[in-house]
């Protein structure tokens, strides 16, 4: 982030911009914060202006409704992970095409509703240091008591949690990528959350959903969460009446981890090449439909879980899983020659799920080497 001339204080320029007007920053200049925006204005750049902040307050604070921030880079020197580069305390704002680098937090929303954070990049200060403790990193996007916000098309790298939403109902997370962090997406006490078409890769856990009802976790891809003993692709804890469907969960320590969760539908998921495909603990009345389990070292484990039903599952054999764990092609995973009699597959599953037999032929539900066994406790 370089510029051609001396830095310019940003606050006087903001104060001189009337409500409803646009402040255009020069793309080859550096501006200094911190600054508070107290009117409904647009701040944009004719290139990528840099806002540099060396203070102990956020580089930018949005204190009025209907503010627009576009095409700005923020370089924030705060080291407290609880302090953000951008603080949103108002409603109906749009933040797009921003680039934030901070040792602290990225964008925090506090009692801020109906905002949109779009197509931005948030990066921790030391992305080249894989040993940096998570406790020294701030969250990329952090929502607290904030409703109906849309977080879409963002890239978040080397932070504590990529997106963290607490007590923030109807949060919509779509098409984001979170890597090299603790949890890619972390949702707590937030009803009717939507997590769709996102990617989580190389985190401790791809997506954690906790104490939530009515969530939709759909068409996400969670891969390579393997470096920690607690790594999972998707973690559901105390989740109820939610939909988890169409996700691709590949090469994680545990693909799906489900604990104390009830009345959920898990459908059309691909759970492939994980050490454990699925762990279910003290969970009941969940429905598993038309999903693919293949090349997992252990297909599934269960402890104290009852009244879960399974229909149309495709359980792939452990071809290549124990030696080399080579990646199977999608055509191989769908090859029904891998799976003989459905009846044998049903008998193997009965240790975990009371099976609801669908009215289909054996050829429709091929299964083999399910290796599903009731365990007294999960693997370490």
FIPAVEX-663854 format. One record per residue (C-alpha): residue number from 0; residue in one letter; x, y, z. Coordinates in steps of 0.001 Angstrom, whole numbers, always signed. Layout:
BEGIN
<kolvex NUM,a,<X,Y,Z>>
...
***
This chain:
BEGIN
<kolvex 0,x,<+0,+0,+0>>
<kolvex 1,x,<+2112,+2838,-1211>>
<kolvex 2,x,<+1221,+6394,-2132>>
<kolvex 3,x,<+2951,+9261,-3817>>
<kolvex 4,x,<+2644,+12067,-1257>>
<kolvex 5,x,<+2151,+12867,+2405>>
<kolvex 6,x,<-858,+11346,+4185>>
<kolvex 7,x,<-4046,+13420,+4472>>
<kolvex 8,x,<-6299,+13437,+7582>>
<kolvex 9,x,<-9618,+11852,+6608>>
<kolvex 10,x,<-11919,+13241,+9313>>
<kolvex 11,x,<-12060,+16857,+7989>>
<kolvex 12,x,<-12950,+15595,+4502>>
<kolvex 13,x,<-15779,+13474,+5921>>
<kolvex 14,x,<-17096,+16356,+8031>>
<kolvex 15,x,<-17171,+18609,+4969>>
<kolvex 16,x,<-19294,+16151,+2926>>
<kolvex 17,x,<-23062,+16796,+3207>>
<kolvex 18,x,<-25505,+13943,+3717>>
<kolvex 19,x,<-26439,+12285,+466>>
<kolvex 20,x,<-23212,+13323,-1263>>
<kolvex 21,x,<-20116,+11355,-2317>>
<kolvex 22,x,<-16558,+11830,-1118>>
<kolvex 23,x,<-14158,+10534,-3767>>
<kolvex 24,x,<-10678,+9758,-2487>>
<kolvex 25,x,<-7657,+9757,-4738>>
<kolvex 26,x,<-6467,+6279,-5577>>
<kolvex 27,x,<-2791,+7253,-5296>>
<kolvex 28,x,<-3000,+8888,-1855>>
<kolvex 29,x,<-2832,+7748,+1764>>
<kolvex 30,x,<-5381,+9089,+4249>>
<kolvex 31,x,<-5141,+8826,+8013>>
<kolvex 32,x,<-7704,+7694,+10532>>
<kolvex 33,x,<-9320,+7189,+12879>>
<kolvex 34,x,<-12462,+8768,+11492>>
<kolvex 35,x,<-16165,+8673,+12398>>
<kolvex 36,x,<-18841,+8888,+9691>>
<kolvex 37,x,<-21945,+10564,+11138>>
<kolvex 38,x,<-23976,+11249,+7988>>
<kolvex 39,x,<-25409,+9124,+5174>>
<kolvex 40,x,<-22620,+9673,+2645>>
<kolvex 41,x,<-20737,+7585,+132>>
<kolvex 42,x,<-16955,+7286,+377>>
<kolvex 43,x,<-15336,+5797,-2682>>
<kolvex 44,x,<-12063,+5971,-4553>>
<kolvex 45,x,<-11014,+6524,-8137>>
<kolvex 46,x,<-8560,+3654,-7672>>
<kolvex 47,x,<-7812,+2148,-4280>>
<kolvex 48,x,<-7196,+4863,-1733>>
<kolvex 49,x,<-5468,+3778,+1476>>
<kolvex 50,x,<-6722,+4640,+4945>>
<kolvex 51,x,<-3931,+4101,+7442>>
<kolvex 52,x,<-4638,+3897,+11144>>
<kolvex 53,x,<-2024,+3976,+13902>>
<kolvex 54,x,<-4406,+4871,+16729>>
<kolvex 55,x,<-6235,+2707,+19251>>
<kolvex 56,x,<-9690,+3373,+17803>>
<kolvex 57,x,<-11165,+1852,+14626>>
<kolvex 58,x,<-9865,+3314,+11397>>
<kolvex 59,x,<-13497,+3938,+10374>>
<kolvex 60,x,<-16633,+3999,+12515>>
<kolvex 61,x,<-20030,+4024,+10809>>
<kolvex 62,x,<-22361,+5924,+13140>>
<kolvex 63,x,<-25141,+6847,+10678>>
<kolvex 64,x,<-27500,+4752,+8565>>
<kolvex 65,x,<-27187,+4214,+4800>>
<kolvex 66,x,<-23450,+4831,+4456>>
<kolvex 67,x,<-21615,+3370,+1454>>
<kolvex 68,x,<-17904,+2468,+1490>>
<kolvex 69,x,<-16337,+1349,-1784>>
<kolvex 70,x,<-12895,+609,-3229>>
<kolvex 71,x,<-10845,+1489,-159>>
<kolvex 72,x,<-7879,-266,+1446>>
<kolvex 73,x,<-7506,-90,+5220>>
<kolvex 74,x,<-4153,-683,+6904>>
<kolvex 75,x,<-4777,-941,+10633>>
<kolvex 76,x,<-1953,-1152,+13179>>
<kolvex 77,x,<-4019,-2121,+16205>>
<kolvex 78,x,<-2854,-5295,+17911>>
<kolvex 79,x,<-5858,-5903,+20174>>
<kolvex 80,x,<-7915,-8708,+18560>>
<kolvex 81,x,<-11062,-7282,+20179>>
<kolvex 82,x,<-10746,-3967,+18303>>
<kolvex 83,x,<-11791,-3777,+14623>>
<kolvex 84,x,<-10436,-1873,+11681>>
<kolvex 85,x,<-14031,-912,+10776>>
<kolvex 86,x,<-16835,-638,+13328>>
<kolvex 87,x,<-20468,-569,+12148>>
<kolvex 88,x,<-22996,+761,+14674>>
<kolvex 89,x,<-25848,+1613,+12317>>
<kolvex 90,x,<-28274,+123,+9794>>
<kolvex 91,x,<-28648,-255,+6065>>
<kolvex 92,x,<-25010,+346,+5114>>
<kolvex 93,x,<-23112,-1168,+2195>>
<kolvex 94,x,<-19418,-2021,+2359>>
<kolvex 95,x,<-17960,-3396,-852>>
<kolvex 96,x,<-14653,-4012,-2563>>
<kolvex 97,x,<-12678,-3196,+571>>
<kolvex 98,x,<-9235,-4549,+1391>>
<kolvex 99,x,<-8397,-4742,+5077>>
<kolvex 100,x,<-5166,-5831,+6722>>
<kolvex 101,x,<-5136,-5852,+10503>>
<kolvex 102,x,<-3559,-7577,+13452>>
<kolvex 103,x,<-6781,-6788,+15287>>
<kolvex 104,x,<-10262,-7468,+13950>>
<kolvex 105,x,<-11605,-6761,+10487>>
<kolvex 106,x,<-15225,-5532,+10339>>
<kolvex 107,x,<-17336,-5641,+13521>>
<kolvex 108,x,<-21095,-5061,+13612>>
<kolvex 109,x,<-22679,-4079,+16916>>
<kolvex 110,x,<-26475,-3787,+17068>>
<kolvex 111,x,<-26295,-3091,+13357>>
<kolvex 112,x,<-29051,-4414,+11099>>
<kolvex 113,x,<-29695,-4839,+7366>>
<kolvex 114,x,<-26114,-4175,+6279>>
<kolvex 115,x,<-24292,-5693,+3316>>
<kolvex 116,x,<-20582,-6631,+3279>>
<kolvex 117,x,<-19649,-7583,-255>>
<kolvex 118,x,<-16660,-8700,-2340>>
<kolvex 119,x,<-14010,-7624,+142>>
<kolvex 120,x,<-10769,-9149,+1399>>
<kolvex 121,x,<-9790,-9294,+5068>>
<kolvex 122,x,<-6356,-10540,+6013>>
<kolvex 123,x,<-4482,-10937,+9276>>
<kolvex 124,x,<-1270,-9015,+9668>>
<kolvex 125,x,<+1029,-12045,+9435>>
<kolvex 126,x,<-451,-14529,+6981>>
<kolvex 127,x,<+2967,-16097,+6390>>
<kolvex 128,x,<+3231,-17256,+10018>>
<kolvex 129,x,<+1286,-20505,+10437>>
<kolvex 130,x,<+2336,-20748,+14101>>
<kolvex 131,x,<+803,-17459,+15165>>
<kolvex 132,x,<-1643,-18276,+18011>>
<kolvex 133,x,<-5318,-17865,+17207>>
<kolvex 134,x,<-5662,-15877,+20433>>
<kolvex 135,x,<-3576,-13087,+18891>>
<kolvex 136,x,<-5809,-12782,+15833>>
<kolvex 137,x,<-9096,-10928,+15592>>
<kolvex 138,x,<-12198,-12178,+13795>>
<kolvex 139,x,<-12529,-11273,+10141>>
<kolvex 140,x,<-16219,-10284,+10265>>
<kolvex 141,x,<-17823,-10237,+13707>>
<kolvex 142,x,<-21549,-9748,+14352>>
<kolvex 143,x,<-23132,-9268,+17767>>
<kolvex 144,x,<-26837,-8598,+18293>>
<kolvex 145,x,<-27154,-7663,+14618>>
<kolvex 146,x,<-29950,-8962,+12399>>
<kolvex 147,x,<-30590,-9563,+8695>>
<kolvex 148,x,<-27081,-8798,+7499>>
<kolvex 149,x,<-25698,-10156,+4222>>
<kolvex 150,x,<-22052,-11243,+3978>>
<kolvex 151,x,<-21315,-12248,+413>>
<kolvex 152,x,<-18355,-12839,-1889>>
<kolvex 153,x,<-15639,-12077,+666>>
<kolvex 154,x,<-12192,-13620,+1084>>
<kolvex 155,x,<-10934,-13964,+4666>>
<kolvex 156,x,<-7422,-15220,+5467>>
<kolvex 157,x,<-5385,-15879,+8627>>
<kolvex 158,x,<-7773,-14570,+11273>>
<kolvex 159,x,<-9326,-16014,+14433>>
<kolvex 160,x,<-12779,-16858,+13023>>
<kolvex 161,x,<-13544,-15934,+9436>>
<kolvex 162,x,<-17157,-14938,+10132>>
<kolvex 163,x,<-18460,-14978,+13705>>
<kolvex 164,x,<-22153,-14351,+14351>>
<kolvex 165,x,<-23574,-14303,+17874>>
<kolvex 166,x,<-27196,-13488,+18719>>
<kolvex 167,x,<-27577,-12266,+15144>>
<kolvex 168,x,<-30711,-13706,+13568>>
<kolvex 169,x,<-31186,-14166,+9832>>
<kolvex 170,x,<-27527,-13666,+8967>>
<kolvex 171,x,<-26899,-14554,+5316>>
<kolvex 172,x,<-23389,-15827,+4461>>
<kolvex 173,x,<-23053,-16585,+766>>
<kolvex 174,x,<-20150,-17325,-1533>>
<kolvex 175,x,<-17347,-16479,+891>>
<kolvex 176,x,<-13930,-18141,+1219>>
<kolvex 177,x,<-12307,-18536,+4661>>
<kolvex 178,x,<-8853,-20093,+5035>>
<kolvex 179,x,<-6030,-20491,+7563>>
<kolvex 180,x,<-8201,-19591,+10560>>
<kolvex 181,x,<-9708,-21282,+13620>>
<kolvex 182,x,<-13339,-21589,+12470>>
<kolvex 183,x,<-14110,-20560,+8933>>
<kolvex 184,x,<-17739,-19775,+9877>>
<kolvex 185,x,<-18903,-19698,+13495>>
<kolvex 186,x,<-22582,-19192,+14340>>
<kolvex 187,x,<-23983,-19124,+17898>>
<kolvex 188,x,<-27465,-18366,+19259>>
<kolvex 189,x,<-28576,-17013,+15885>>
<kolvex 190,x,<-31858,-18253,+14470>>
<kolvex 191,x,<-32603,-18812,+10784>>
<kolvex 192,x,<-29012,-18401,+9694>>
<kolvex 193,x,<-28123,-19140,+6084>>
<kolvex 194,x,<-24678,-20513,+5188>>
<kolvex 195,x,<-24651,-21268,+1462>>
<kolvex 196,x,<-22096,-21700,-1328>>
<kolvex 197,x,<-19130,-20932,+925>>
<kolvex 198,x,<-15669,-22493,+1075>>
<kolvex 199,x,<-13697,-23317,+4201>>
<kolvex 200,x,<-10231,-24782,+3730>>
<kolvex 201,x,<-7232,-25332,+5985>>
<kolvex 202,x,<-8964,-24157,+9163>>
<kolvex 203,x,<-9359,-26001,+12460>>
<kolvex 204,x,<-13076,-26367,+11658>>
<kolvex 205,x,<-14785,-25356,+8432>>
<kolvex 206,x,<-18214,-24438,+9792>>
<kolvex 207,x,<-19402,-24501,+13403>>
<kolvex 208,x,<-23111,-24026,+14106>>
<kolvex 209,x,<-24070,-23974,+17798>>
<kolvex 210,x,<-27328,-23461,+19693>>
<kolvex 211,x,<-29300,-22592,+16580>>
<kolvex 212,x,<-32748,-23378,+15187>>
<kolvex 213,x,<-33840,-23133,+11581>>
<kolvex 214,x,<-30401,-22858,+10003>>
<kolvex 215,x,<-29704,-23647,+6346>>
<kolvex 216,x,<-26196,-25003,+5640>>
<kolvex 217,x,<-26236,-25679,+1931>>
<kolvex 218,x,<-23877,-26256,-1032>>
<kolvex 219,x,<-20734,-25422,+924>>
<kolvex 220,x,<-17322,-26984,+400>>
<kolvex 221,x,<-15231,-27794,+3468>>
<kolvex 222,x,<-11839,-29341,+2786>>
<kolvex 223,x,<-8544,-30056,+4539>>
<kolvex 224,x,<-9478,-29317,+8137>>
<kolvex 225,x,<-6923,-31843,+9456>>
<kolvex 226,x,<-4115,-30200,+11427>>
<kolvex 227,x,<-5828,-30179,+14835>>
<kolvex 228,x,<-7128,-33108,+16864>>
<kolvex 229,x,<-10468,-31278,+17001>>
<kolvex 230,x,<-10681,-30568,+13273>>
<kolvex 231,x,<-14040,-31058,+11559>>
<kolvex 232,x,<-15570,-30129,+8242>>
<kolvex 233,x,<-18992,-29257,+9721>>
<kolvex 234,x,<-19684,-29169,+13462>>
<kolvex 235,x,<-23299,-29086,+14652>>
<kolvex 236,x,<-23789,-28650,+18393>>
<kolvex 237,x,<-27248,-28123,+19891>>
<kolvex 238,x,<-28742,-27537,+16438>>
<kolvex 239,x,<-32436,-28192,+15806>>
<kolvex 240,x,<-34888,-28177,+12900>>
<kolvex 241,x,<-32211,-27196,+10391>>
<kolvex 242,x,<-31262,-28209,+6851>>
<kolvex 243,x,<-27745,-29382,+6022>>
<kolvex 244,x,<-27745,-30301,+2350>>
<kolvex 245,x,<-25669,-30456,-792>>
<kolvex 246,x,<-22370,-29919,+1023>>
<kolvex 247,x,<-19068,-31414,-69>>
<kolvex 248,x,<-16976,-32411,+2958>>
<kolvex 249,x,<-13596,-33776,+1891>>
<kolvex 250,x,<-10271,-34667,+3513>>
<kolvex 251,x,<-11020,-33555,+7072>>
<kolvex 252,x,<-10254,-35299,+10336>>
<kolvex 253,x,<-14009,-35614,+10954>>
<kolvex 254,x,<-16384,-34815,+8112>>
<kolvex 255,x,<-19673,-34277,+10001>>
<kolvex 256,x,<-19670,-33929,+13789>>
<kolvex 257,x,<-23162,-33834,+15311>>
<kolvex 258,x,<-23784,-33494,+19049>>
<kolvex 259,x,<-26940,-32874,+21074>>
<kolvex 260,x,<-28829,-32041,+17897>>
<kolvex 261,x,<-32359,-33054,+16944>>
<kolvex 262,x,<-34901,-32980,+14144>>
<kolvex 263,x,<-32455,-31945,+11416>>
<kolvex 264,x,<-32402,-33015,+7770>>
<kolvex 265,x,<-29014,-33928,+6270>>
<kolvex 266,x,<-29475,-34585,+2565>>
<kolvex 267,x,<-27443,-34947,-633>>
<kolvex 268,x,<-24104,-34394,+1088>>
<kolvex 269,x,<-20805,-35872,-131>>
<kolvex 270,x,<-18610,-37021,+2750>>
<kolvex 271,x,<-15406,-38276,+1209>>
<kolvex 272,x,<-11835,-39144,+2280>>
<kolvex 273,x,<-12153,-38026,+5869>>
<kolvex 274,x,<-10574,-39950,+8729>>
<kolvex 275,x,<-14058,-40278,+10260>>
<kolvex 276,x,<-16951,-39626,+7928>>
<kolvex 277,x,<-19498,-38796,+10631>>
<kolvex 278,x,<-19576,-38702,+14424>>
<kolvex 279,x,<-22948,-38503,+16157>>
<kolvex 280,x,<-23203,-38019,+19926>>
<kolvex 281,x,<-26389,-37790,+21996>>
<kolvex 282,x,<-28442,-36797,+18961>>
<kolvex 283,x,<-31869,-38014,+17925>>
<kolvex 284,x,<-34672,-37751,+15377>>
<kolvex 285,x,<-32388,-36608,+12576>>
<kolvex 286,x,<-32955,-37652,+8967>>
<kolvex 287,x,<-30053,-38577,+6674>>
<kolvex 288,x,<-31098,-38728,+3040>>
<kolvex 289,x,<-29418,-39600,-263>>
<kolvex 290,x,<-25855,-38790,+734>>
<kolvex 291,x,<-22541,-40264,-316>>
<kolvex 292,x,<-19997,-41644,+2152>>
<kolvex 293,x,<-16869,-42886,+405>>
<kolvex 294,x,<-13169,-43521,+1126>>
<kolvex 295,x,<-13425,-42475,+4761>>
<kolvex 296,x,<-11117,-44480,+7025>>
<kolvex 297,x,<-14066,-44896,+9414>>
<kolvex 298,x,<-17390,-44236,+7794>>
<kolvex 299,x,<-19261,-43272,+10962>>
<kolvex 300,x,<-19415,-43564,+14728>>
<kolvex 301,x,<-22274,-43018,+17170>>
<kolvex 302,x,<-22696,-42666,+20919>>
<kolvex 303,x,<-26037,-42483,+22764>>
<kolvex 304,x,<-27928,-41477,+19621>>
<kolvex 305,x,<-31432,-42763,+18917>>
<kolvex 306,x,<-34343,-42561,+16493>>
<kolvex 307,x,<-32275,-41232,+13612>>
<kolvex 308,x,<-33444,-42475,+10224>>
<kolvex 309,x,<-31558,-43064,+7030>>
<kolvex 310,x,<-32846,-43438,+3479>>
<kolvex 311,x,<-31050,-43866,+198>>
<kolvex 312,x,<-27524,-43486,+1580>>
<kolvex 313,x,<-24647,-44443,-706>>
<kolvex 314,x,<-21829,-45791,+1429>>
<kolvex 315,x,<-18609,-46131,-556>>
<kolvex 316,x,<-15972,-48702,+237>>
<kolvex 317,x,<-12552,-47737,+1559>>
<kolvex 318,x,<-10796,-48091,-1744>>
<kolvex 319,x,<-7441,-46366,-1396>>
<kolvex 320,x,<-8347,-44920,+2000>>
<kolvex 321,x,<-5898,-46804,+4179>>
<kolvex 322,x,<-2874,-46586,+1873>>
<kolvex 323,x,<-2239,-43253,+275>>
<kolvex 324,x,<-5858,-42025,+495>>
<kolvex 325,x,<-5775,-41067,-3138>>
<kolvex 326,x,<-8529,-38705,-4281>>
<kolvex 327,x,<-11280,-40588,-6056>>
<kolvex 328,x,<-12820,-39111,-9140>>
<kolvex 329,x,<-16500,-38263,-8962>>
<kolvex 330,x,<-17200,-40904,-11623>>
<kolvex 331,x,<-15597,-43533,-9382>>
<kolvex 332,x,<-17656,-42463,-6397>>
<kolvex 333,x,<-20832,-42863,-8425>>
<kolvex 334,x,<-19743,-46214,-9924>>
<kolvex 335,x,<-22311,-48666,-8627>>
<kolvex 336,x,<-19973,-51603,-9174>>
<kolvex 337,x,<-18348,-50438,-5917>>
<kolvex 338,x,<-21490,-51352,-3973>>
<kolvex 339,x,<-23165,-54773,-3840>>
<kolvex 340,x,<-26362,-55703,-2030>>
<kolvex 341,x,<-28353,-52953,-372>>
<kolvex 342,x,<-29607,-55461,+2201>>
<kolvex 343,x,<-26096,-56029,+3576>>
<kolvex 344,x,<-25654,-52278,+3769>>
<kolvex 345,x,<-28875,-51890,+5733>>
<kolvex 346,x,<-27801,-54518,+8241>>
<kolvex 347,x,<-24470,-52746,+8786>>
<kolvex 348,x,<-26238,-49414,+9383>>
<kolvex 349,x,<-28679,-50766,+11932>>
<kolvex 350,x,<-26128,-50356,+14739>>
<kolvex 351,x,<-26549,-46572,+14502>>
<kolvex 352,x,<-29785,-45810,+12668>>
<kolvex 353,x,<-33186,-47475,+12818>>
<kolvex 354,x,<-33512,-47730,+9073>>
<kolvex 355,x,<-36558,-46413,+7274>>
<kolvex 356,x,<-36571,-48639,+4224>>
<kolvex 357,x,<-37481,-46668,+1100>>
<kolvex 358,x,<-39515,-48342,-1611>>
<kolvex 359,x,<-36625,-48763,-4036>>
<kolvex 360,x,<-34800,-51637,-5640>>
<kolvex 361,x,<-31425,-52869,-4517>>
<kolvex 362,x,<-29785,-51226,-7482>>
<kolvex 363,x,<-31053,-47834,-6328>>
<kolvex 364,x,<-29253,-47960,-2974>>
<kolvex 365,x,<-25913,-49759,-3384>>
<kolvex 366,x,<-23846,-50067,-193>>
<kolvex 367,x,<-20616,-51762,+896>>
<kolvex 368,x,<-18132,-51632,+3732>>
<kolvex 369,x,<-20241,-49209,+5751>>
<kolvex 370,x,<-18109,-50004,+8827>>
<kolvex 371,x,<-20750,-48324,+10951>>
<kolvex 372,x,<-20557,-49635,+14480>>
<kolvex 373,x,<-22010,-48489,+17767>>
<kolvex 374,x,<-19125,-47130,+19816>>
<kolvex 375,x,<-19044,-46551,+23547>>
<kolvex 376,x,<-17204,-43298,+22985>>
<kolvex 377,x,<-15841,-41378,+19961>>
<kolvex 378,x,<-12329,-41818,+18692>>
<kolvex 379,x,<-9689,-39616,+20275>>
***
